[in-house]
């Protein structure tokens, strides 16, 4: 029964890994990533609600004085 020749496996595996590394590096380098996001100041318009114009007091049933 003949023996399997494994003398070329090392160079085959190393060359395959190097090739994959180079291909992935090229693929990643061609991607364009956005720059770091800058914070924008957003002005929220202040709306006037009817209940903000009046003084209101909420009476809870349990907050009434004891008799």
PQR file with spaces between the fields and no chain letter, atoms N, CA, C, O and H, PARSE charges and radii, in Angstrom:
ATOM       1  N    UNK     1       0.851   -1.173    0.000 -0.4000 1.5000
ATOM       2  CA   UNK     1       0.000    0.000    0.000 -0.0000 2.0000
ATOM       3  C    UNK     1       0.901    1.242    0.000  0.5500 1.7000
ATOM       4  O    UNK     1       1.785    1.368    0.847 -0.5500 1.4000
ATOM       5  N    UNK     2       0.676    2.155   -0.947 -0.4000 1.5000
ATOM       6  CA   UNK     2       1.569    3.319   -1.039 -0.0000 2.0000
ATOM       7  C    UNK     2       1.289    4.335    0.069  0.5500 1.7000
ATOM       8  O    UNK     2       0.168    4.464    0.561 -0.5500 1.4000
ATOM       9  H    UNK     2      -0.042    2.053   -1.635  0.4000 1.0000
ATOM      10  N    UNK     3       2.327    5.030    0.429 -0.4000 1.5000
ATOM      11  CA   UNK     3       2.214    6.071    1.447 -0.0000 2.0000
ATOM      12  C    UNK     3       1.735    7.372    0.807  0.5500 1.7000
ATOM      13  O    UNK     3       2.050    7.670   -0.345 -0.5500 1.4000
ATOM      14  H    UNK     3       3.237    4.925    0.029  0.4000 1.0000
ATOM      15  N    UNK     4       0.962    8.142    1.588 -0.4000 1.5000
ATOM      16  CA   UNK     4       0.476    9.433    1.104 -0.0000 2.0000
ATOM      17  C    UNK     4       1.598   10.448    1.252  0.5500 1.7000
ATOM      18  O    UNK     4       2.180   10.594    2.327 -0.5500 1.4000
ATOM      19  H    UNK     4       0.707    7.900    2.524  0.4000 1.0000
ATOM      20  N    UNK     5       1.889   11.136    0.183 -0.4000 1.5000
ATOM      21  CA   UNK     5       2.973   12.125    0.202 -0.0000 2.0000
ATOM      22  C    UNK     5       2.450   13.424    0.800  0.5500 1.7000
ATOM      23  O    UNK     5       1.632   14.103    0.180 -0.5500 1.4000
ATOM      24  H    UNK     5       1.415   11.018   -0.690  0.4000 1.0000
ATOM      25  N    UNK     6       2.911   13.776    1.994 -0.4000 1.5000
ATOM      26  CA   UNK     6       2.453   14.983    2.688 -0.0000 2.0000
ATOM      27  C    UNK     6       3.509   16.081    2.685  0.5500 1.7000
ATOM      28  O    UNK     6       3.391   17.050    3.435 -0.5500 1.4000
ATOM      29  H    UNK     6       3.576   13.224    2.497  0.4000 1.0000
ATOM      30  N    UNK     7       4.530   15.947    1.863 -0.4000 1.5000
ATOM      31  CA   UNK     7       5.610   16.930    1.890 -0.0000 2.0000
ATOM      32  C    UNK     7       5.173   18.292    1.360  0.5500 1.7000
ATOM      33  O    UNK     7       5.774   19.303    1.724 -0.5500 1.4000
ATOM      34  H    UNK     7       4.626   15.160    1.254  0.4000 1.0000
ATOM      35  N    UNK     8       4.161   18.349    0.525 -0.4000 1.5000
ATOM      36  CA   UNK     8       3.744   19.636   -0.049 -0.0000 2.0000
ATOM      37  C    UNK     8       2.573   20.256    0.701  0.5500 1.7000
ATOM      38  O    UNK     8       2.131   21.348    0.344 -0.5500 1.4000
ATOM      39  H    UNK     8       3.673   17.528    0.229  0.4000 1.0000
ATOM      40  N    UNK     9       2.065   19.598    1.719 -0.4000 1.5000
ATOM      41  CA   UNK     9       0.911   20.130    2.429 -0.0000 2.0000
ATOM      42  C    UNK     9       1.236   21.431    3.152  0.5500 1.7000
ATOM      43  O    UNK     9       0.412   22.344    3.176 -0.5500 1.4000
ATOM      44  H    UNK     9       2.424   18.711    2.009  0.4000 1.0000
ATOM      45  N    UNK    10       2.391   21.526    3.725 -0.4000 1.5000
ATOM      46  CA   UNK    10       2.737   22.719    4.485 -0.0000 2.0000
ATOM      47  C    UNK    10       2.726   23.954    3.592  0.5500 1.7000
ATOM      48  O    UNK    10       2.097   24.958    3.924 -0.5500 1.4000
ATOM      49  H    UNK    10       3.061   20.784    3.706  0.4000 1.0000
ATOM      50  N    UNK    11       3.414   23.883    2.470 -0.4000 1.5000
ATOM      51  CA   UNK    11       3.467   25.045    1.580 -0.0000 2.0000
ATOM      52  C    UNK    11       2.101   25.350    0.970  0.5500 1.7000
ATOM      53  O    UNK    11       1.788   26.509    0.695 -0.5500 1.4000
ATOM      54  H    UNK    11       3.926   23.067    2.200  0.4000 1.0000
ATOM      55  N    UNK    12       1.294   24.323    0.758 -0.4000 1.5000
ATOM      56  CA   UNK    12      -0.049   24.534    0.206 -0.0000 2.0000
ATOM      57  C    UNK    12      -0.933   25.262    1.228  0.5500 1.7000
ATOM      58  O    UNK    12      -1.649   26.201    0.880 -0.5500 1.4000
ATOM      59  H    UNK    12       1.548   23.382    0.981  0.4000 1.0000
ATOM      60  N    UNK    13      -0.877   24.828    2.461 -0.4000 1.5000
ATOM      61  CA   UNK    13      -1.705   25.458    3.501 -0.0000 2.0000
ATOM      62  C    UNK    13      -1.246   26.891    3.762  0.5500 1.7000
ATOM      63  O    UNK    13      -2.073   27.792    3.899 -0.5500 1.4000
ATOM      64  H    UNK    13      -0.296   24.065    2.743  0.4000 1.0000
ATOM      65  N    UNK    14       0.052   27.103    3.830 -0.4000 1.5000
ATOM      66  CA   UNK    14       0.573   28.451    4.076 -0.0000 2.0000
ATOM      67  C    UNK    14       0.237   29.390    2.923  0.5500 1.7000
ATOM      68  O    UNK    14      -0.183   30.525    3.149 -0.5500 1.4000
ATOM      69  H    UNK    14       0.724   26.371    3.718  0.4000 1.0000
ATOM      70  N    UNK    15       0.418   28.932    1.705 -0.4000 1.5000
ATOM      71  CA   UNK    15       0.115   29.795    0.562 -0.0000 2.0000
ATOM      72  C    UNK    15      -1.380   30.092    0.467  0.5500 1.7000
ATOM      73  O    UNK    15      -1.771   31.188    0.065 -0.5500 1.4000
ATOM      74  H    UNK    15       0.759   28.010    1.521  0.4000 1.0000
ATOM      75  N    UNK    16      -2.214   29.123    0.835 -0.4000 1.5000
ATOM      76  CA   UNK    16      -3.658   29.359    0.839 -0.0000 2.0000
ATOM      77  C    UNK    16      -4.035   30.399    1.895  0.5500 1.7000
ATOM      78  O    UNK    16      -4.857   31.278    1.639 -0.5500 1.4000
ATOM      79  H    UNK    16      -1.897   28.233    1.161  0.4000 1.0000
ATOM      80  N    UNK    17      -3.444   30.299    3.058 -0.4000 1.5000
ATOM      81  CA   UNK    17      -3.740   31.280    4.108 -0.0000 2.0000
ATOM      82  C    UNK    17      -3.267   32.676    3.727  0.5500 1.7000
ATOM      83  O    UNK    17      -3.966   33.657    3.982 -0.5500 1.4000
ATOM      84  H    UNK    17      -2.776   29.585    3.266  0.4000 1.0000
ATOM      85  N    UNK    18      -2.113   32.773    3.131 -0.4000 1.5000
ATOM      86  CA   UNK    18      -1.606   34.083    2.703 -0.0000 2.0000
ATOM      87  C    UNK    18      -2.498   34.668    1.619  0.5500 1.7000
ATOM      88  O    UNK    18      -2.802   35.861    1.629 -0.5500 1.4000
ATOM      89  H    UNK    18      -1.545   31.976    2.924  0.4000 1.0000
ATOM      90  N    UNK    19      -2.910   33.829    0.694 -0.4000 1.5000
ATOM      91  CA   UNK    19      -3.790   34.306   -0.381 -0.0000 2.0000
ATOM      92  C    UNK    19      -5.125   34.785    0.178  0.5500 1.7000
ATOM      93  O    UNK    19      -5.620   35.840   -0.220 -0.5500 1.4000
ATOM      94  H    UNK    19      -2.663   32.860    0.686  0.4000 1.0000
ATOM      95  N    UNK    20      -5.704   34.031    1.087 -0.4000 1.5000
ATOM      96  CA   UNK    20      -6.967   34.455    1.693 -0.0000 2.0000
ATOM      97  C    UNK    20      -6.803   35.744    2.489  0.5500 1.7000
ATOM      98  O    UNK    20      -7.675   36.613    2.460 -0.5500 1.4000
ATOM      99  H    UNK    20      -5.302   33.174    1.410  0.4000 1.0000
ATOM     100  N    UNK    21      -5.700   35.864    3.190 -0.4000 1.5000
ATOM     101  CA   UNK    21      -5.445   37.087    3.942 -0.0000 2.0000
ATOM     102  C    UNK    21      -5.368   38.292    3.017  0.5500 1.7000
ATOM     103  O    UNK    21      -5.958   39.335    3.296 -0.5500 1.4000
ATOM     104  H    UNK    21      -4.992   35.158    3.213  0.4000 1.0000
ATOM     105  N    UNK    22      -4.642   38.148    1.918 -0.4000 1.5000
ATOM     106  CA   UNK    22      -4.501   39.260    0.966 -0.0000 2.0000
ATOM     107  C    UNK    22      -5.846   39.595    0.340  0.5500 1.7000
ATOM     108  O    UNK    22      -6.188   40.767    0.187 -0.5500 1.4000
ATOM     109  H    UNK    22      -4.162   37.300    1.690  0.4000 1.0000
ATOM     110  N    UNK    23      -6.607   38.572   -0.019 -0.4000 1.5000
ATOM     111  CA   UNK    23      -7.914   38.841   -0.626 -0.0000 2.0000
ATOM     112  C    UNK    23      -8.856   39.557    0.345  0.5500 1.7000
ATOM     113  O    UNK    23      -9.561   40.490   -0.040 -0.5500 1.4000
ATOM     114  H    UNK    23      -6.329   37.620    0.106  0.4000 1.0000
ATOM     115  N    UNK    24      -8.861   39.122    1.582 -0.4000 1.5000
ATOM     116  CA   UNK    24      -9.714   39.790    2.566 -0.0000 2.0000
ATOM     117  C    UNK    24      -9.243   41.213    2.846  0.5500 1.7000
ATOM     118  O    UNK    24     -10.062   42.110    3.046 -0.5500 1.4000
ATOM     119  H    UNK    24      -8.288   38.364    1.894  0.4000 1.0000
ATOM     120  N    UNK    25      -7.952   41.421    2.860 -0.4000 1.5000
ATOM     121  CA   UNK    25      -7.437   42.774    3.072 -0.0000 2.0000
ATOM     122  C    UNK    25      -7.843   43.690    1.924  0.5500 1.7000
ATOM     123  O    UNK    25      -8.224   44.839    2.148 -0.5500 1.4000
ATOM     124  H    UNK    25      -7.287   40.692    2.697  0.4000 1.0000
ATOM     125  N    UNK    26      -7.765   43.196    0.726 -0.4000 1.5000
ATOM     126  CA   UNK    26      -8.173   44.004   -0.430 -0.0000 2.0000
ATOM     127  C    UNK    26      -9.668   44.288   -0.396  0.5500 1.7000
ATOM     128  O    UNK    26     -10.108   45.402   -0.681 -0.5500 1.4000
ATOM     129  H    UNK    26      -7.455   42.263    0.544  0.4000 1.0000
ATOM     130  N    UNK    27     -10.431   43.278   -0.048 -0.4000 1.5000
ATOM     131  CA   UNK    27     -11.881   43.474    0.004 -0.0000 2.0000
ATOM     132  C    UNK    27     -12.258   44.493    1.075  0.5500 1.7000
ATOM     133  O    UNK    27     -13.126   45.337    0.849 -0.5500 1.4000
ATOM     134  H    UNK    27     -10.074   42.373    0.184  0.4000 1.0000
ATOM     135  N    UNK    28     -11.619   44.422    2.227 -0.4000 1.5000
ATOM     136  CA   UNK    28     -11.924   45.363    3.304 -0.0000 2.0000
ATOM     137  C    UNK    28     -11.426   46.763    2.961  0.5500 1.7000
ATOM     138  O    UNK    28     -12.073   47.751    3.306 -0.5500 1.4000
ATOM     139  H    UNK    28     -10.915   43.736    2.410  0.4000 1.0000
ATOM     140  N    UNK    29     -10.293   46.855    2.293 -0.4000 1.5000
ATOM     141  CA   UNK    29      -9.756   48.179    1.980 -0.0000 2.0000
ATOM     142  C    UNK    29     -10.594   48.911    0.931  0.5500 1.7000
ATOM     143  O    UNK    29     -10.533   50.137    0.841 -0.5500 1.4000
ATOM     144  H    UNK    29      -9.767   46.052    2.013  0.4000 1.0000
ATOM     145  N    UNK    30     -11.365   48.184    0.151 -0.4000 1.5000
ATOM     146  CA   UNK    30     -12.199   48.827   -0.857 -0.0000 2.0000
ATOM     147  C    UNK    30     -13.523   49.331   -0.284  0.5500 1.7000
ATOM     148  O    UNK    30     -14.233   50.091   -0.942 -0.5500 1.4000
ATOM     149  H    UNK    30     -11.415   47.188    0.225  0.4000 1.0000
ATOM     150  N    UNK    31     -13.851   48.921    0.911 -0.4000 1.5000
ATOM     151  CA   UNK    31     -15.075   49.408    1.536 -0.0000 2.0000
ATOM     152  C    UNK    31     -14.872   50.839    2.016  0.5500 1.7000
ATOM     153  O    UNK    31     -13.794   51.209    2.480 -0.5500 1.4000
ATOM     154  H    UNK    31     -13.274   48.303    1.446  0.4000 1.0000
ATOM     155  N    UNK    32     -15.901   51.610    1.897 -0.4000 1.5000
ATOM     156  CA   UNK    32     -15.811   52.988    2.386 -0.0000 2.0000
ATOM     157  C    UNK    32     -16.653   53.116    3.656  0.5500 1.7000
ATOM     158  O    UNK    32     -17.866   52.906    3.635 -0.5500 1.4000
ATOM     159  H    UNK    32     -16.777   51.309    1.520  0.4000 1.0000
ATOM     160  N    UNK    33     -16.004   53.456    4.733 -0.4000 1.5000
ATOM     161  CA   UNK    33     -16.672   53.623    6.012 -0.0000 2.0000
ATOM     162  C    UNK    33     -16.940   55.107    6.231  0.5500 1.7000
ATOM     163  O    UNK    33     -16.118   55.944    5.860 -0.5500 1.4000
ATOM     164  H    UNK    33     -15.018   53.626    4.749  0.4000 1.0000
ATOM     165  N    UNK    34     -18.077   55.440    6.827 -0.4000 1.5000
ATOM     166  CA   UNK    34     -18.340   56.856    7.098 -0.0000 2.0000
ATOM     167  C    UNK    34     -17.414   57.370    8.196  0.5500 1.7000
ATOM     168  O    UNK    34     -16.903   56.606    9.015 -0.5500 1.4000
ATOM     169  H    UNK    34     -18.745   54.760    7.128  0.4000 1.0000
ATOM     170  N    UNK    35     -17.220   58.649    8.190 -0.4000 1.5000
ATOM     171  CA   UNK    35     -16.412   59.266    9.229 -0.0000 2.0000
ATOM     172  C    UNK    35     -17.144   59.200   10.558  0.5500 1.7000
ATOM     173  O    UNK    35     -18.324   58.857   10.615 -0.5500 1.4000
ATOM     174  H    UNK    35     -17.635   59.270    7.525  0.4000 1.0000
ATOM     175  N    UNK    36     -16.449   59.523   11.595 -0.4000 1.5000
ATOM     176  CA   UNK    36     -17.075   59.459   12.914 -0.0000 2.0000
ATOM     177  C    UNK    36     -18.233   60.451   12.971  0.5500 1.7000
ATOM     178  O    UNK    36     -18.103   61.583   12.506 -0.5500 1.4000
ATOM     179  H    UNK    36     -15.490   59.802   11.548  0.4000 1.0000
ATOM     180  N    UNK    37     -19.339   60.043   13.524 -0.4000 1.5000
ATOM     181  CA   UNK    37     -20.506   60.934   13.520 -0.0000 2.0000
ATOM     182  C    UNK    37     -20.295   62.127   14.442  0.5500 1.7000
ATOM     183  O    UNK    37     -19.786   61.997   15.555 -0.5500 1.4000
ATOM     184  H    UNK    37     -19.445   59.123   13.902  0.4000 1.0000
ATOM     185  N    UNK    38     -20.688   63.255   13.963 -0.4000 1.5000
ATOM     186  CA   UNK    38     -20.564   64.462   14.776 -0.0000 2.0000
ATOM     187  C    UNK    38     -21.918   64.757   15.417  0.5500 1.7000
ATOM     188  O    UNK    38     -22.970   64.501   14.832 -0.5500 1.4000
ATOM     189  H    UNK    38     -21.102   63.361   13.059  0.4000 1.0000
ATOM     190  N    UNK    39     -21.868   65.283   16.592 -0.4000 1.5000
ATOM     191  CA   UNK    39     -23.115   65.563   17.291 -0.0000 2.0000
ATOM     192  C    UNK    39     -23.732   66.850   16.748  0.5500 1.7000
ATOM     193  O    UNK    39     -23.057   67.866   16.580 -0.5500 1.4000
ATOM     194  H    UNK    39     -21.013   65.492   17.068  0.4000 1.0000
ATOM     195  N    UNK    40     -25.005   66.775   16.487 -0.4000 1.5000
ATOM     196  CA   UNK    40     -25.722   67.939   15.978 -0.0000 2.0000
ATOM     197  C    UNK    40     -26.641   68.451   17.078  0.5500 1.7000
ATOM     198  O    UNK    40     -27.277   67.676   17.792 -0.5500 1.4000
ATOM     199  H    UNK    40     -25.553   65.950   16.624  0.4000 1.0000
ATOM     200  N    UNK    41     -26.695   69.744   17.194 -0.4000 1.5000
ATOM     201  CA   UNK    41     -27.609   70.323   18.176 -0.0000 2.0000
ATOM     202  C    UNK    41     -28.983   70.435   17.533  0.5500 1.7000
ATOM     203  O    UNK    41     -29.158   71.100   16.512 -0.5500 1.4000
ATOM     204  H    UNK    41     -26.178   70.374   16.614  0.4000 1.0000
ATOM     205  N    UNK    42     -29.922   69.792   18.134 -0.4000 1.5000
ATOM     206  CA   UNK    42     -31.285   69.785   17.609 -0.0000 2.0000
ATOM     207  C    UNK    42     -32.128   70.707   18.473  0.5500 1.7000
ATOM     208  O    UNK    42     -32.212   70.535   19.689 -0.5500 1.4000
ATOM     209  H    UNK    42     -29.780   69.252   18.964  0.4000 1.0000
ATOM     210  N    UNK    43     -32.749   71.683   17.833 -0.4000 1.5000
ATOM     211  CA   UNK    43     -33.610   72.616   18.544 -0.0000 2.0000
ATOM     212  C    UNK    43     -35.028   72.051   18.551  0.5500 1.7000
ATOM     213  O    UNK    43     -35.665   71.930   17.504 -0.5500 1.4000
ATOM     214  H    UNK    43     -32.681   71.823   16.845  0.4000 1.0000
ATOM     215  N    UNK    44     -35.502   71.717   19.719 -0.4000 1.5000
ATOM     216  CA   UNK    44     -36.880   71.242   19.815 -0.0000 2.0000
ATOM     217  C    UNK    44     -37.777   72.437   20.067  0.5500 1.7000
ATOM     218  O    UNK    44     -37.545   73.204   21.001 -0.5500 1.4000
ATOM     219  H    UNK    44     -34.985   71.815   20.569  0.4000 1.0000
ATOM     220  N    UNK    45     -38.782   72.599   19.256 -0.4000 1.5000
ATOM     221  CA   UNK    45     -39.671   73.752   19.464 -0.0000 2.0000
ATOM     222  C    UNK    45     -40.503   73.568   20.725  0.5500 1.7000
ATOM     223  O    UNK    45     -41.050   72.497   20.988 -0.5500 1.4000
ATOM     224  H    UNK    45     -38.971   71.976   18.497  0.4000 1.0000
ATOM     225  N    UNK    46     -40.579   74.640   21.491 -0.4000 1.5000
ATOM     226  CA   UNK    46     -41.350   74.603   22.727 -0.0000 2.0000
ATOM     227  C    UNK    46     -42.795   74.912   22.399  0.5500 1.7000
ATOM     228  O    UNK    46     -43.121   75.994   21.911 -0.5500 1.4000
ATOM     229  H    UNK    46     -40.135   75.511   21.278  0.4000 1.0000
ATOM     230  N    UNK    47     -43.661   73.939   22.676 -0.4000 1.5000
ATOM     231  CA   UNK    47     -45.083   74.150   22.398 -0.0000 2.0000
ATOM     232  C    UNK    47     -45.779   74.592   23.673  0.5500 1.7000
ATOM     233  O    UNK    47     -45.433   74.169   24.776 -0.5500 1.4000
ATOM     234  H    UNK    47     -43.395   73.060   23.072  0.4000 1.0000
ATOM     235  N    UNK    48     -46.757   75.443   23.496 -0.4000 1.5000
ATOM     236  CA   UNK    48     -47.532   75.935   24.636 -0.0000 2.0000
ATOM     237  C    UNK    48     -48.759   75.048   24.792  0.5500 1.7000
ATOM     238  O    UNK    48     -49.606   74.969   23.901 -0.5500 1.4000
ATOM     239  H    UNK    48     -47.039   75.787   22.600  0.4000 1.0000
ATOM     240  N    UNK    49     -48.838   74.399   25.911 -0.4000 1.5000
ATOM     241  CA   UNK    49     -49.999   73.572   26.218 -0.0000 2.0000
ATOM     242  C    UNK    49     -50.936   74.350   27.127  0.5500 1.7000
ATOM     243  O    UNK    49     -50.489   75.171   27.929 -0.5500 1.4000
ATOM     244  H    UNK    49     -48.150   74.463   26.634  0.4000 1.0000
ATOM     245  N    UNK    50     -52.222   74.097   27.007 -0.4000 1.5000
ATOM     246  CA   UNK    50     -53.161   74.856   27.852 -0.0000 2.0000
ATOM     247  C    UNK    50     -52.923   74.651   29.337  0.5500 1.7000
ATOM     248  O    UNK    50     -53.111   75.578   30.125 -0.5500 1.4000
ATOM     249  H    UNK    50     -52.585   73.431   26.356  0.4000 1.0000
ATOM     250  N    UNK    51     -52.512   73.455   29.735 -0.4000 1.5000
ATOM     251  CA   UNK    51     -52.319   73.207   31.165 -0.0000 2.0000
ATOM     252  C    UNK    51     -51.037   73.825   31.694  0.5500 1.7000
ATOM     253  O    UNK    51     -50.836   73.889   32.907 -0.5500 1.4000
ATOM     254  H    UNK    51     -52.359   72.701   29.095  0.4000 1.0000
ATOM     255  N    UNK    52     -50.165   74.280   30.801 -0.4000 1.5000
ATOM     256  CA   UNK    52     -48.959   74.954   31.278 -0.0000 2.0000
ATOM     257  C    UNK    52     -49.234   76.430   31.587  0.5500 1.7000
ATOM     258  O    UNK    52     -48.482   77.069   32.323 -0.5500 1.4000
ATOM     259  H    UNK    52     -50.328   74.227   29.815  0.4000 1.0000
ATOM     260  N    UNK    53     -50.288   76.945   31.032 -0.4000 1.5000
ATOM     261  CA   UNK    53     -50.602   78.350   31.247 -0.0000 2.0000
ATOM     262  C    UNK    53     -51.379   78.567   32.543  0.5500 1.7000
ATOM     263  O    UNK    53     -51.399   79.681   33.067 -0.5500 1.4000
ATOM     264  H    UNK    53     -50.898   76.426   30.435  0.4000 1.0000
ATOM     265  N    UNK    54     -52.014   77.529   33.064 -0.4000 1.5000
ATOM     266  CA   UNK    54     -52.852   77.667   34.252 -0.0000 2.0000
ATOM     267  C    UNK    54     -52.190   76.997   35.447  0.5500 1.7000
ATOM     268  O    UNK    54     -51.368   76.091   35.311 -0.5500 1.4000
ATOM     269  H    UNK    54     -51.997   76.624   32.638  0.4000 1.0000
ATOM     270  N    UNK    55     -52.578   77.474   36.614 -0.4000 1.5000
ATOM     271  CA   UNK    55     -52.136   76.799   37.824 -0.0000 2.0000
ATOM     272  C    UNK    55     -53.183   75.751   38.156  0.5500 1.7000
ATOM     273  O    UNK    55     -54.362   76.065   38.321 -0.5500 1.4000
ATOM     274  H    UNK    55     -53.246   78.210   36.724  0.4000 1.0000
ATOM     275  N    UNK    56     -52.751   74.527   38.249 -0.4000 1.5000
ATOM     276  CA   UNK    56     -53.697   73.458   38.555 -0.0000 2.0000
ATOM     277  C    UNK    56     -53.203   72.702   39.763  0.5500 1.7000
ATOM     278  O    UNK    56     -52.001   72.616   40.016 -0.5500 1.4000
ATOM     279  H    UNK    56     -51.793   74.272   38.114  0.4000 1.0000
ATOM     280  N    UNK    57     -54.125   72.169   40.488 -0.4000 1.5000
ATOM     281  CA   UNK    57     -53.786   71.354   41.628 -0.0000 2.0000
ATOM     282  C    UNK    57     -54.625   70.088   41.552  0.5500 1.7000
ATOM     283  O    UNK    57     -55.834   70.130   41.322 -0.5500 1.4000
ATOM     284  H    UNK    57     -55.101   72.239   40.283  0.4000 1.0000
ATOM     285  N    UNK    58     -53.957   68.972   41.751 -0.4000 1.5000
ATOM     286  CA   UNK    58     -54.659   67.700   41.670 -0.0000 2.0000
ATOM     287  C    UNK    58     -54.960   67.244   43.089  0.5500 1.7000
ATOM     288  O    UNK    58     -54.064   67.149   43.928 -0.5500 1.4000
ATOM     289  H    UNK    58     -52.975   68.938   41.938  0.4000 1.0000
ATOM     290  N    UNK    59     -56.214   66.969   43.343 -0.4000 1.5000
ATOM     291  CA   UNK    59     -56.626   66.491   44.650 -0.0000 2.0000
ATOM     292  C    UNK    59     -56.835   64.987   44.576  0.5500 1.7000
ATOM     293  O    UNK    59     -57.670   64.491   43.819 -0.5500 1.4000
ATOM     294  H    UNK    59     -56.942   67.047   42.661  0.4000 1.0000
ATOM     295  N    UNK    60     -56.074   64.294   45.362 -0.4000 1.5000
ATOM     296  CA   UNK    60     -56.281   62.864   45.420 -0.0000 2.0000
ATOM     297  C    UNK    60     -57.329   62.537   46.482  0.5500 1.7000
ATOM     298  O    UNK    60     -57.453   63.260   47.471 -0.5500 1.4000
ATOM     299  H    UNK    60     -55.396   64.698   45.977  0.4000 1.0000
ATOM     300  N    UNK    61     -58.067   61.479   46.289 -0.4000 1.5000
ATOM     301  CA   UNK    61     -59.099   61.150   47.287 -0.0000 2.0000
ATOM     302  C    UNK    61     -58.528   60.887   48.674  0.5500 1.7000
ATOM     303  O    UNK    61     -59.175   61.195   49.675 -0.5500 1.4000
ATOM     304  H    UNK    61     -57.966   60.892   45.485  0.4000 1.0000
ATOM     305  N    UNK    62     -57.333   60.326   48.746 -0.4000 1.5000
ATOM     306  CA   UNK    62     -56.784   60.013   50.044 -0.0000 2.0000
ATOM     307  C    UNK    62     -56.048   61.193   50.671  0.5500 1.7000
ATOM     308  O    UNK    62     -55.625   61.115   51.825 -0.5500 1.4000
ATOM     309  H    UNK    62     -56.807   60.077   47.933  0.4000 1.0000
ATOM     310  N    UNK    63     -55.893   62.264   49.938 -0.4000 1.5000
ATOM     311  CA   UNK    63     -55.165   63.400   50.501 -0.0000 2.0000
ATOM     312  C    UNK    63     -56.075   64.414   51.185  0.5500 1.7000
ATOM     313  O    UNK    63     -55.607   65.425   51.709 -0.5500 1.4000
ATOM     314  H    UNK    63     -56.236   62.327   49.001  0.4000 1.0000
ATOM     315  N    UNK    64     -57.362   64.141   51.177 -0.4000 1.5000
ATOM     316  CA   UNK    64     -58.266   65.065   51.859 -0.0000 2.0000
ATOM     317  C    UNK    64     -58.096   64.943   53.367  0.5500 1.7000
ATOM     318  O    UNK    64     -57.725   63.879   53.861 -0.5500 1.4000
ATOM     319  H    UNK    64     -57.742   63.320   50.752  0.4000 1.0000
ATOM     320  N    UNK    65     -58.360   66.011   54.099 -0.4000 1.5000
ATOM     321  CA   UNK    65     -58.161   65.952   55.554 -0.0000 2.0000
ATOM     322  C    UNK    65     -59.127   64.979   56.221  0.5500 1.7000
ATOM     323  O    UNK    65     -60.260   64.795   55.776 -0.5500 1.4000
ATOM     324  H    UNK    65     -58.662   66.876   53.697  0.4000 1.0000
ATOM     325  N    UNK    66     -58.662   64.378   57.272 -0.4000 1.5000
ATOM     326  CA   UNK    66     -59.509   63.439   57.993 -0.0000 2.0000
ATOM     327  C    UNK    66     -60.572   64.187   58.773  0.5500 1.7000
ATOM     328  O    UNK    66     -60.339   65.294   59.259 -0.5500 1.4000
ATOM     329  H    UNK    66     -57.741   64.527   57.633  0.4000 1.0000
ATOM     330  N    UNK    67     -61.749   63.569   58.888 -0.4000 1.5000
ATOM     331  CA   UNK    67     -62.854   64.220   59.606 -0.0000 2.0000
ATOM     332  C    UNK    67     -63.069   63.572   60.944  0.5500 1.7000
ATOM     333  O    UNK    67     -63.955   63.983   61.693 -0.5500 1.4000
ATOM     334  H    UNK    67     -61.938   62.670   58.493  0.4000 1.0000
